[in-house]
């Protein structure tokens, strides 16, 4: 079977960008997996761990806006190569410091480096696939941060139990270095960079015709839609990072699991999420004509029910906690990926895709920062019931914001 040059390049772009964002997690997850070990070996209490996590998340949030804009201006390739390289170096340095101040400074640097990842990888995918196939393609593509999260968490937990905190960080650096080399040789910003025709020139032409007077082709309606999706993502990312960041700690402290078992069980969230992403992307293309908001709304309603289960039964039962964790992952990650991947491309313009994804992910990252501060202080005392009640309330707010997007679809002010 032979493939055209464009088909071969599309496979290379898919693989290199998928590995890039999955690879970022190998230099992001080790801190969160190592939280109970850092608390035990270095006497860092939950408040301090929350502060260190927040140092990372604050710069990650700021970086989302900067790196999204920079990707629209200079192209994603150079920013991704730079971001991966810095994250590799910083994770090596994590393994040779036991000072919380130095660790916090390095976390801030890592936050900026990691912020190059999502918006620029989304933008790198945008020119290579048309809208009619984007939901399915991006659904499979966006498994990168679930599978990447599962593999990164599993590796960090396994290495942590056998060789300690240092190698938990260093192993991640080695993996991302291999990804960096693969990306260097297999990624280009757009088909024209390798002498190929645009995949969907009509999409570019319609944008130019409608918005010739505007720098990014964004009307006030587009700005409103981006901010609504960003508001939705604030609540979703609060929930995602709360479970992602604190589940290993809770499993170790409140449920009595060993360090490696706590890390492994926490991957149920990401593992189930990978299937949710594929399902939501396929359904949006096949049954919803590429409309991302409606299927995302249905998934978020199911996520709200899952957080209710977590709140009701999770604190008293490890079994129900694990089941609820997987259900929340399945129902959360589909809308998460659709609205910040394909949705971020389609809510704006192709040339503004990196900036739109940066704004949406940046607003979401604010939620991840807020959860680290709030939950870190709450978790100074045992008991997870308060945490789960907060997650339930935020799931309701996420559904409200998506419902507003659906109303704008009905009035012709949005096309998501």
CORFENKA-V293648 format. One record per backbone hydrogen bond with DSSP energy under -1.0 kcal/mol. CO is the residue of the C=O (numbers start at 1). NH is the residue of the N-H. If there is no record, write none. Layout:
BEGIN
co=CO nh=NH
co=CO nh=NH
END
This chain:
BEGIN
co=4 nh=8
co=5 nh=9
co=6 nh=10
co=7 nh=11
co=8 nh=12
co=9 nh=13
co=10 nh=14
co=11 nh=15
co=12 nh=16
co=13 nh=17
co=14 nh=18
co=15 nh=19
co=16 nh=20
co=17 nh=21
co=18 nh=22
co=19 nh=23
co=20 nh=24
co=23 nh=26
co=24 nh=27
co=25 nh=28
co=25 nh=29
co=29 nh=33
co=30 nh=34
co=34 nh=38
co=35 nh=39
co=36 nh=40
co=37 nh=41
co=38 nh=42
co=38 nh=44
co=45 nh=49
co=46 nh=50
co=47 nh=51
co=48 nh=52
co=49 nh=53
co=50 nh=54
co=51 nh=55
co=52 nh=56
co=53 nh=57
co=54 nh=58
co=55 nh=59
co=56 nh=60
co=57 nh=61
co=58 nh=62
co=59 nh=63
co=60 nh=64
co=61 nh=65
co=62 nh=66
co=63 nh=67
co=64 nh=68
co=65 nh=69
co=66 nh=70
co=67 nh=71
co=68 nh=72
co=69 nh=73
co=70 nh=74
co=71 nh=75
co=76 nh=80
co=77 nh=81
co=78 nh=82
co=79 nh=83
co=80 nh=84
co=81 nh=85
co=82 nh=86
co=83 nh=87
co=84 nh=88
co=85 nh=89
co=86 nh=90
co=87 nh=91
co=88 nh=92
co=89 nh=93
co=90 nh=94
co=93 nh=96
co=94 nh=97
co=99 nh=103
co=100 nh=104
co=101 nh=105
co=102 nh=106
co=103 nh=107
co=104 nh=108
co=105 nh=109
co=106 nh=110
co=107 nh=111
co=108 nh=112
co=109 nh=113
co=110 nh=114
co=111 nh=115
co=113 nh=116
co=114 nh=117
co=117 nh=121
co=118 nh=122
co=119 nh=123
co=120 nh=124
co=121 nh=125
co=122 nh=126
co=125 nh=128
co=126 nh=129
co=130 nh=133
co=133 nh=137
co=134 nh=138
co=135 nh=139
co=136 nh=140
co=137 nh=141
co=138 nh=142
co=140 nh=143
co=141 nh=144
co=143 nh=147
co=144 nh=148
co=146 nh=150
co=147 nh=151
co=148 nh=152
co=149 nh=153
co=150 nh=154
co=151 nh=155
co=152 nh=156
co=153 nh=157
co=154 nh=158
co=155 nh=159
co=156 nh=160
co=157 nh=161
co=158 nh=162
co=159 nh=163
co=160 nh=164
co=164 nh=168
co=165 nh=169
co=166 nh=170
co=167 nh=171
co=169 nh=173
co=170 nh=174
co=171 nh=175
co=172 nh=176
co=173 nh=177
co=174 nh=178
co=175 nh=179
co=176 nh=180
co=177 nh=181
co=178 nh=182
co=179 nh=183
co=180 nh=184
co=181 nh=185
co=183 nh=187
co=190 nh=193
co=191 nh=194
co=191 nh=196
co=192 nh=195
co=200 nh=204
co=201 nh=205
co=202 nh=206
co=203 nh=207
co=204 nh=208
co=205 nh=209
co=206 nh=210
co=207 nh=211
co=211 nh=214
co=219 nh=223
co=220 nh=224
co=221 nh=225
co=222 nh=226
co=223 nh=227
co=224 nh=228
co=225 nh=229
co=226 nh=230
co=227 nh=231
co=228 nh=232
co=229 nh=233
co=230 nh=234
co=231 nh=235
co=232 nh=236
co=233 nh=237
co=234 nh=238
co=235 nh=239
co=236 nh=240
co=237 nh=241
co=238 nh=242
co=239 nh=243
co=240 nh=244
co=241 nh=245
co=242 nh=246
co=243 nh=247
co=246 nh=250
co=247 nh=251
co=248 nh=252
co=249 nh=253
co=250 nh=254
co=250 nh=255
co=251 nh=257
co=258 nh=262
co=259 nh=263
co=260 nh=264
co=261 nh=265
co=262 nh=266
co=264 nh=267
co=265 nh=268
co=266 nh=269
co=267 nh=271
co=268 nh=272
co=269 nh=273
co=270 nh=274
co=272 nh=276
co=273 nh=277
co=274 nh=278
co=275 nh=279
co=276 nh=280
co=277 nh=281
co=278 nh=282
co=279 nh=283
co=280 nh=284
co=281 nh=285
co=282 nh=286
co=283 nh=287
co=284 nh=290
co=288 nh=291
co=292 nh=296
co=293 nh=297
co=294 nh=298
co=295 nh=299
co=296 nh=300
co=297 nh=301
co=298 nh=302
co=299 nh=303
co=300 nh=304
co=301 nh=305
co=302 nh=306
co=303 nh=307
co=304 nh=308
co=305 nh=309
co=306 nh=310
co=307 nh=311
co=308 nh=312
co=309 nh=313
co=310 nh=314
co=317 nh=321
co=318 nh=322
co=319 nh=323
co=320 nh=324
co=321 nh=325
co=322 nh=326
co=323 nh=327
co=324 nh=328
co=325 nh=329
co=326 nh=330
co=327 nh=331
co=328 nh=332
co=329 nh=333
co=332 nh=336
co=333 nh=337
co=334 nh=338
co=335 nh=339
co=336 nh=340
co=337 nh=341
co=338 nh=343
co=341 nh=345
co=342 nh=346
co=343 nh=347
co=350 nh=353
co=352 nh=356
co=353 nh=357
co=354 nh=358
co=355 nh=359
co=356 nh=360
co=357 nh=361
co=358 nh=362
co=359 nh=363
co=360 nh=364
co=361 nh=365
co=362 nh=366
co=364 nh=368
co=365 nh=369
co=366 nh=370
co=367 nh=371
co=368 nh=372
co=369 nh=373
co=370 nh=374
co=371 nh=375
co=372 nh=376
co=373 nh=377
co=374 nh=378
co=375 nh=379
co=377 nh=380
co=378 nh=381
co=384 nh=388
co=385 nh=389
co=386 nh=390
co=387 nh=391
co=388 nh=392
co=389 nh=393
co=390 nh=394
co=391 nh=395
co=392 nh=396
co=393 nh=397
co=394 nh=398
co=395 nh=399
co=396 nh=400
co=397 nh=401
co=398 nh=402
co=399 nh=403
co=400 nh=404
co=401 nh=405
co=402 nh=406
co=403 nh=407
co=404 nh=408
co=405 nh=409
co=406 nh=410
co=407 nh=411
co=408 nh=413
co=408 nh=414
co=409 nh=412
co=416 nh=292
co=416 nh=293
END
